[in-house]
């Protein structure tokens, strides 16, 4: 071989080696132990610290003789052969674009800005397009796409770095989308797709080609020519992007992006996480494989509700209310049910499943509910017996209720209605008694029985009442005989508690402060008002410490009734709860007020706003360590009571009802002489003669006041000697009375509805409520009583001897 020929061959070898060897920067990385990786025709330099950059490879001039076309070179590069290779003039310096949105990885491509189209935000009619290519038919793991810059040359002594690939046939599920970092390949459901532009890193933010990404995620993309916005929708969510801006709207709310949208070769590019974060699309990063795997859900969703809640076999027509939607906005075109029945014929437990299909052919995950179908209701059975079939007049009739419900228990309240049921009969002849029972489903049954009453008299009506009417019930008697009854001798003393009575104006026609006073020590509140403001209001008691040192307030006992449209009902409940609170002693609380501080106390009063024409009633005892200013307020529901107490003036009182501050508001009555002999006697309460009204002052007006009816006064009555077989009854003398009384520690109603008598109150002066009966020996009896707001005073306690029992 001549010298000229040898020289030409050597020159060709050098040129070929220079064409395939990596640039100097890549070779240096290899020398330091970091192997470059080729991704879609780009060399990605990894330095082990999540920092990388990309270089463009120069196109090879020719294929090495031993290279197999379409395959990546695997030979090891000769360092000496590449020492003279220099970076291209267009090559950029290494970048470190660490994205700060969420948990996005460092992007490993620095875009070549010299080739990017300048963005000025002046797009007019059409958005940038970025149509993806048809899915690749080949498996990229075995036949990768050749880089656009040419095929690397393979030589025995040099190897182009391996191109990272992803096996598109890998089973990830239809809800996975794999993106190549810095690449334009996307993998989904075993198919390979090519985006119009590769994922790019710009100023530390990862950008994606919008349309290519949206098509794969199953979103809907439109362009709003009027606002010049690209619109992405997923179900009810809407994202709007504008070219050249760093904000977008999420369901109408302006939201900041980490970067500015731009156009790259007619392709609209936006930050990846602007979409994933707004739509809640989770993703996972594999730094080694340089992939981002997104979990998407384009399947429709389905659900349903069943009504009514109670389903009876063979009777109930079941209504199914469905709900379905496509997160991608596709139409729902089909549905599928399993286990659905409009009328279930048999009782039991059933599982019902519902699925829907969208216009893309995707079925939702099945949605299931379990329903319980009950057997048809069986009506109750009414049944009772009497202890005899034949009775004398006035002889007690004992009833045994044997009613039952085959498929449950009969409720106690309002489930039984008696007709002609009496404790005794005072007319001879047949007496027909009827019982009707009703179960929880409204089914009824009626049972009737007839007994015979003879002409023989065992007890008269008065004798029977005195002996057998239950405690807490009432009976009729000769009310006209009460005024002439002898009064028992009494010894009254007063307990050291101050009454704060807020009861005027009783009917309140305008909001404001209703009463106020400063009181030290033990205080009993009696608050009773009706709302006639024509709107909803709230009642408060505000306590203010105007002292120079802290003060404590202990709530001892409290009873609240209402709001109720009936004054007697609210008053009766407040008395019942107050007495029960005294018996239980479980509602006691303590608060501390700093100097100048105000707090709302007795908070049962303000728990529920008052509707128009309703009444509230409160009785409560507190004990304060220092003088405290108490204010009663009726204000609009949105008013701050603490501030209102500082500024409101006290409303004028009405001309009938009472308010005021009264010292010594506990009355202790001792009766030492025997009561309950052959001649009936009485103890009078609240008449302002035998039982004088308390006197006090209307504090806001500084005027003397008399506590008419002694409402708010607690009476503690001790009967030292009550004769054997004595009946103690309660008789209202001023009008209707509904309340409670405590007898030897037991709460007794005044008075429960009785056989043959209407209502649960003493309606007239000829009705007496049974309070107590003594046994066969002398007893001492202790009573506690406070007049019920809304009722009428005066009242009498009557002591009479019961007749002897007969056989």
WORANOR-V65853 format. One record per backbone hydrogen bond with DSSP energy under -0.5 kcal/mol. CO is the residue of the C=O (numbers start at 1). NH is the residue of the N-H. If there is no record, write none. Layout:
CO | NH
CO | NH
//
This chain:
2 | 6
3 | 7
4 | 8
5 | 9
6 | 10
7 | 11
8 | 12
9 | 13
10 | 14
11 | 15
12 | 16
13 | 17
14 | 18
15 | 19
16 | 20
17 | 20
17 | 21
23 | 27
24 | 28
25 | 29
26 | 30
27 | 31
28 | 32
29 | 34
30 | 33
33 | 35
34 | 36
37 | 39
37 | 44
38 | 40
38 | 164
39 | 42
41 | 57
42 | 39
42 | 44
43 | 45
43 | 55
44 | 37
44 | 46
45 | 53
51 | 47
53 | 45
55 | 43
64 | 67
67 | 69
68 | 71
77 | 79
78 | 81
78 | 82
79 | 82
80 | 83
82 | 85
85 | 24
88 | 91
96 | 98
97 | 99
97 | 107
100 | 102
101 | 104
105 | 99
109 | 111
109 | 201
111 | 113
112 | 115
113 | 116
118 | 120
130 | 196
136 | 192
138 | 140
139 | 142
139 | 143
147 | 150
155 | 158
158 | 155
162 | 38
162 | 164
166 | 168
167 | 170
170 | 172
173 | 176
175 | 296
177 | 179
177 | 294
178 | 187
179 | 181
179 | 292
180 | 183
183 | 199
184 | 195
185 | 180
186 | 193
187 | 178
188 | 191
191 | 188
192 | 136
193 | 186
193 | 195
194 | 133
200 | 202
200 | 207
201 | 111
202 | 205
205 | 202
206 | 272
207 | 200
208 | 210
208 | 270
209 | 213
210 | 214
211 | 215
212 | 216
213 | 217
214 | 218
214 | 219
220 | 233
222 | 231
223 | 225
224 | 228
224 | 229
229 | 224
229 | 231
230 | 241
231 | 222
232 | 239
233 | 220
234 | 237
237 | 234
238 | 251
239 | 232
240 | 249
241 | 230
242 | 245
245 | 261
246 | 257
247 | 242
248 | 255
249 | 240
249 | 251
250 | 253
252 | 254
253 | 250
255 | 248
261 | 244
262 | 269
263 | 265
264 | 267
266 | 129
267 | 264
268 | 210
269 | 262
270 | 208
271 | 274
271 | 275
272 | 275
272 | 276
273 | 277
274 | 278
275 | 279
276 | 280
276 | 281
277 | 280
280 | 282
282 | 295
284 | 293
285 | 287
286 | 290
286 | 291
290 | 181
291 | 286
292 | 179
292 | 294
293 | 284
294 | 177
294 | 296
300 | 365
301 | 325
303 | 323
305 | 321
307 | 319
309 | 311
311 | 374
312 | 315
312 | 316
316 | 318
319 | 307
319 | 321
320 | 322
321 | 305
323 | 303
325 | 301
325 | 327
326 | 329
331 | 333
331 | 359
334 | 357
336 | 355
338 | 353
342 | 318
343 | 345
344 | 314
348 | 373
350 | 352
350 | 371
352 | 369
353 | 338
354 | 367
355 | 336
356 | 364
357 | 333
357 | 334
358 | 361
362 | 358
367 | 354
369 | 352
371 | 350
371 | 373
372 | 311
372 | 374
373 | 348
374 | 313
379 | 406
380 | 382
381 | 404
383 | 402
383 | 403
385 | 400
389 | 452
391 | 454
392 | 395
393 | 458
393 | 459
396 | 398
397 | 399
398 | 387
399 | 401
400 | 385
400 | 402
404 | 381
405 | 408
408 | 405
412 | 415
415 | 438
417 | 436
419 | 434
420 | 422
423 | 397
425 | 394
429 | 453
431 | 433
431 | 451
433 | 449
434 | 419
435 | 447
436 | 417
437 | 445
439 | 442
443 | 439
445 | 437
447 | 435
449 | 433
451 | 431
452 | 391
453 | 429
456 | 393
456 | 458
460 | 464
461 | 465
462 | 466
463 | 467
464 | 468
464 | 469
465 | 469
470 | 473
472 | 752
473 | 770
475 | 768
477 | 479
478 | 481
479 | 482
482 | 485
486 | 682
491 | 670
493 | 668
495 | 497
495 | 666
497 | 665
498 | 524
499 | 501
499 | 662
500 | 502
500 | 526
501 | 503
501 | 660
502 | 528
506 | 508
506 | 530
507 | 509
508 | 532
512 | 634
513 | 651
515 | 632
517 | 519
517 | 630
519 | 628
521 | 624
522 | 498
523 | 525
523 | 622
524 | 500
525 | 620
526 | 502
527 | 618
529 | 616
530 | 508
530 | 532
531 | 613
536 | 637
537 | 610
538 | 635
540 | 633
541 | 601
542 | 631
543 | 599
544 | 546
544 | 629
545 | 596
551 | 593
552 | 625
553 | 555
553 | 591
554 | 556
554 | 623
555 | 589
557 | 621
559 | 619
561 | 617
564 | 615
565 | 567
566 | 570
567 | 571
568 | 572
569 | 573
570 | 574
571 | 575
572 | 576
573 | 577
574 | 578
575 | 579
576 | 580
577 | 581
578 | 582
579 | 583
580 | 584
581 | 585
589 | 555
591 | 553
592 | 594
593 | 551
594 | 597
597 | 545
599 | 543
601 | 541
602 | 605
603 | 606
603 | 607
604 | 607
605 | 539
609 | 611
610 | 537
611 | 614
614 | 531
615 | 563
615 | 564
616 | 529
617 | 561
618 | 527
619 | 559
620 | 525
621 | 556
621 | 557
622 | 523
623 | 554
624 | 521
628 | 519
628 | 630
629 | 544
630 | 517
631 | 542
631 | 633
632 | 514
632 | 515
633 | 540
634 | 512
635 | 538
636 | 639
639 | 641
640 | 644
641 | 645
642 | 646
643 | 646
643 | 647
644 | 647
644 | 648
649 | 513
658 | 503
660 | 501
660 | 662
661 | 697
662 | 499
665 | 667
665 | 714
666 | 495
666 | 668
667 | 669
667 | 716
668 | 493
668 | 670
669 | 718
670 | 491
670 | 672
671 | 720
675 | 723
677 | 801
678 | 680
680 | 486
681 | 799
682 | 488
683 | 797
685 | 794
685 | 795
690 | 692
691 | 688
694 | 707
696 | 705
697 | 661
697 | 699
698 | 701
698 | 702
698 | 703
703 | 698
705 | 696
706 | 708
707 | 710
708 | 711
710 | 713
713 | 715
713 | 787
714 | 667
715 | 717
715 | 785
716 | 669
716 | 718
717 | 719
717 | 783
718 | 671
718 | 720
719 | 781
721 | 675
721 | 723
722 | 779
723 | 726
725 | 802
726 | 774
727 | 729
727 | 800
728 | 771
728 | 772
729 | 798
730 | 769
731 | 796
736 | 792
737 | 762
739 | 750
741 | 743
741 | 748
742 | 744
742 | 784
743 | 746
746 | 743
748 | 741
750 | 739
754 | 757
761 | 763
762 | 737
764 | 767
766 | 477
768 | 475
769 | 730
770 | 472
772 | 728
775 | 725
779 | 722
781 | 719
782 | 744
783 | 717
784 | 742
785 | 715
787 | 712
788 | 791
794 | 733
794 | 734
795 | 685
796 | 731
796 | 798
797 | 683
798 | 729
798 | 800
799 | 681
800 | 727
//
